[in-house]
Amino acid sequence: GRPYLVVLLFDLSEFSQQFDTMAAQNFYLIRRDGQILLGPSGEQGKNLRDQIPLSFLDLSKKISSIGTETVTDQQGVRKLASYAAVEWGDLFVVRSVPEAWAFSAVAVLKRKSLLL
């Protein structure tokens, strides 16, 4: 095949807004070393590994292209960390959410099924 050059143009401010809000779930764009490039306000430049241990960052990109890990943050809160490799650069999108919040819908379904 012939090589192609693909140029992507987008408004970085709109793109970064997707990562900017602090909520029950947080989104990050990080480098393989854990440095936060985009994330909730005040998080840029910090290292996500200092907040939550992410073992997938130690794996090769081919192995660690997409997945979910259970981690415990510095405050002792168990979280689910979902990640996906970005196709260009050595970057990852990471979403972290408290485990209890992530599975709250399952707990509601269990309670409802017991009532029936």
ChimeraX attribute file (.defattr): number of C-alpha atoms within 10 A of each C-alpha:
attribute: neighborCount
match mode: 1-to-1
recipient: residues
	/A:1	3
	/A:2	3
	/A:3	5
	/A:4	6
	/A:5	5
	/A:6	6
	/A:7	6
	/A:8	5
	/A:9	6
	/A:10	8
	/A:11	7
	/A:12	8
	/A:13	9
	/A:14	9
	/A:15	11
	/A:16	16
	/A:17	13
	/A:18	14
	/A:19	20
	/A:20	19
	/A:21	14
	/A:22	13
	/A:23	10
	/A:24	10
	/A:25	15
	/A:26	18
	/A:27	22
	/A:28	25
	/A:29	24
	/A:30	24
	/A:31	20
	/A:32	18
	/A:33	13
	/A:34	21
	/A:35	19
	/A:36	23
	/A:37	18
	/A:38	23
	/A:39	26
	/A:40	18
	/A:41	11
	/A:42	10
	/A:43	16
	/A:44	17
	/A:45	13
	/A:46	16
	/A:47	16
	/A:48	21
	/A:49	15
	/A:50	12
	/A:51	12
	/A:52	21
	/A:53	17
	/A:54	19
	/A:55	12
	/A:56	17
	/A:57	17
	/A:58	10
	/A:59	11
	/A:60	10
	/A:61	17
	/A:62	8
	/A:63	9
	/A:64	17
	/A:65	16
	/A:66	16
	/A:67	13
	/A:68	16
	/A:69	15
	/A:70	18
	/A:71	19
	/A:72	18
	/A:73	15
	/A:74	11
	/A:75	8
	/A:76	9
	/A:77	13
	/A:78	17
	/A:79	21
	/A:80	20
	/A:81	23
	/A:82	16
	/A:83	23
	/A:84	17
	/A:85	21
	/A:86	16
	/A:87	9
	/A:88	7
	/A:89	9
	/A:90	12
	/A:91	20
	/A:92	25
	/A:93	19
	/A:94	23
	/A:95	19
	/A:96	23
	/A:97	20
	/A:98	19
	/A:99	16
	/A:100	14
	/A:101	14
	/A:102	15
	/A:103	12
	/A:104	11
	/A:105	10
	/A:106	12
	/A:107	13
	/A:108	11
	/A:109	11
	/A:110	11
	/A:111	10
	/A:112	10
	/A:113	9
	/A:114	8
	/A:115	7
	/A:116	5
